[in-house]
């Protein structure tokens, strides 16, 4: 049976960059590596909220990307 071990985590914030010349939505990204794997969703939300206050664009979404090592 295979098992998965969490080995890393990162966070990416997506911001509303407005519209381009063709009136298509523009999304801006800010990525943060080396997020503690033990961080809870509430903790990530609190950090993202604090960082959003320092940004020019409004926040659209918070993404967490976890990496796993799969072993047999």
FIVO-360923 format. One record per residue (C-alpha): x, y, z; residue in three letters; residue number from 1. Coordinates in steps of 0.05 Angstrom, whole numbers, plus 5000, padded with zeros to 4 digits. Example, Ala and Ser with C-alpha at 12.3 -4.5 7.8 and 13.67 -1.06 7.14 Angstrom:
2
<gudren x="5246" y="4910" z="5156" senu="ALA" nudo="1"/>
<gudren x="5273" y="4979" z="5143" senu="SER" nudo="2"/>
//
This chain:
72
<gudren x="5000" y="5000" z="5000" senu="UNK" nudo="1"/>
<gudren x="5027" y="5069" z="4982" senu="UNK" nudo="2"/>
<gudren x="5033" y="5125" z="5032" senu="UNK" nudo="3"/>
<gudren x="5041" y="5199" z="5023" senu="UNK" nudo="4"/>
<gudren x="5085" y="5245" z="5065" senu="UNK" nudo="5"/>
<gudren x="5076" y="5320" z="5063" senu="UNK" nudo="6"/>
<gudren x="5144" y="5350" z="5046" senu="UNK" nudo="7"/>
<gudren x="5129" y="5422" z="5028" senu="UNK" nudo="8"/>
<gudren x="5077" y="5476" z="5021" senu="UNK" nudo="9"/>
<gudren x="5070" y="5544" z="4986" senu="UNK" nudo="10"/>
<gudren x="5017" y="5598" z="4981" senu="UNK" nudo="11"/>
<gudren x="4996" y="5637" z="4919" senu="UNK" nudo="12"/>
<gudren x="4952" y="5699" z="4923" senu="UNK" nudo="13"/>
<gudren x="4912" y="5718" z="4861" senu="UNK" nudo="14"/>
<gudren x="4893" y="5792" z="4851" senu="UNK" nudo="15"/>
<gudren x="4844" y="5827" z="4805" senu="UNK" nudo="16"/>
<gudren x="4888" y="5867" z="4758" senu="UNK" nudo="17"/>
<gudren x="4830" y="5899" z="4722" senu="UNK" nudo="18"/>
<gudren x="4818" y="5891" z="4647" senu="UNK" nudo="19"/>
<gudren x="4866" y="5893" z="4589" senu="UNK" nudo="20"/>
<gudren x="4857" y="5930" z="4523" senu="UNK" nudo="21"/>
<gudren x="4811" y="5875" z="4497" senu="UNK" nudo="22"/>
<gudren x="4769" y="5878" z="4561" senu="UNK" nudo="23"/>
<gudren x="4795" y="5810" z="4585" senu="UNK" nudo="24"/>
<gudren x="4807" y="5802" z="4660" senu="UNK" nudo="25"/>
<gudren x="4879" y="5808" z="4683" senu="UNK" nudo="26"/>
<gudren x="4901" y="5766" z="4743" senu="UNK" nudo="27"/>
<gudren x="4964" y="5784" z="4782" senu="UNK" nudo="28"/>
<gudren x="4999" y="5732" z="4825" senu="UNK" nudo="29"/>
<gudren x="5044" y="5735" z="4887" senu="UNK" nudo="30"/>
<gudren x="5075" y="5669" z="4910" senu="UNK" nudo="31"/>
<gudren x="5105" y="5652" z="4977" senu="UNK" nudo="32"/>
<gudren x="5148" y="5589" z="4985" senu="UNK" nudo="33"/>
<gudren x="5167" y="5551" z="5048" senu="UNK" nudo="34"/>
<gudren x="5100" y="5557" z="5082" senu="UNK" nudo="35"/>
<gudren x="5099" y="5514" z="5145" senu="UNK" nudo="36"/>
<gudren x="5066" y="5448" z="5129" senu="UNK" nudo="37"/>
<gudren x="5031" y="5452" z="5197" senu="UNK" nudo="38"/>
<gudren x="4997" y="5518" z="5181" senu="UNK" nudo="39"/>
<gudren x="4921" y="5514" z="5185" senu="UNK" nudo="40"/>
<gudren x="4874" y="5546" z="5134" senu="UNK" nudo="41"/>
<gudren x="4855" y="5599" z="5185" senu="UNK" nudo="42"/>
<gudren x="4928" y="5617" z="5195" senu="UNK" nudo="43"/>
<gudren x="4940" y="5623" z="5120" senu="UNK" nudo="44"/>
<gudren x="4878" y="5665" z="5113" senu="UNK" nudo="45"/>
<gudren x="4902" y="5712" z="5168" senu="UNK" nudo="46"/>
<gudren x="4970" y="5720" z="5134" senu="UNK" nudo="47"/>
<gudren x="4939" y="5730" z="5066" senu="UNK" nudo="48"/>
<gudren x="4891" y="5783" z="5094" senu="UNK" nudo="49"/>
<gudren x="4949" y="5821" z="5125" senu="UNK" nudo="50"/>
<gudren x="4989" y="5817" z="5060" senu="UNK" nudo="51"/>
<gudren x="4929" y="5839" z="5019" senu="UNK" nudo="52"/>
<gudren x="4928" y="5905" z="5057" senu="UNK" nudo="53"/>
<gudren x="4997" y="5919" z="5029" senu="UNK" nudo="54"/>
<gudren x="4977" y="5906" z="4956" senu="UNK" nudo="55"/>
<gudren x="4949" y="5953" z="4903" senu="UNK" nudo="56"/>
<gudren x="4899" y="5903" z="4874" senu="UNK" nudo="57"/>
<gudren x="4840" y="5869" z="4909" senu="UNK" nudo="58"/>
<gudren x="4847" y="5796" z="4928" senu="UNK" nudo="59"/>
<gudren x="4810" y="5744" z="4887" senu="UNK" nudo="60"/>
<gudren x="4834" y="5678" z="4915" senu="UNK" nudo="61"/>
<gudren x="4883" y="5644" z="4962" senu="UNK" nudo="62"/>
<gudren x="4915" y="5580" z="4937" senu="UNK" nudo="63"/>
<gudren x="4955" y="5531" z="4978" senu="UNK" nudo="64"/>
<gudren x="4999" y="5482" z="4941" senu="UNK" nudo="65"/>
<gudren x="5024" y="5422" z="4980" senu="UNK" nudo="66"/>
<gudren x="5078" y="5374" z="4956" senu="UNK" nudo="67"/>
<gudren x="5078" y="5301" z="4976" senu="UNK" nudo="68"/>
<gudren x="5128" y="5244" z="4971" senu="UNK" nudo="69"/>
<gudren x="5095" y="5179" z="4953" senu="UNK" nudo="70"/>
<gudren x="5126" y="5116" z="4981" senu="UNK" nudo="71"/>
<gudren x="5108" y="5043" z="4973" senu="UNK" nudo="72"/>
//
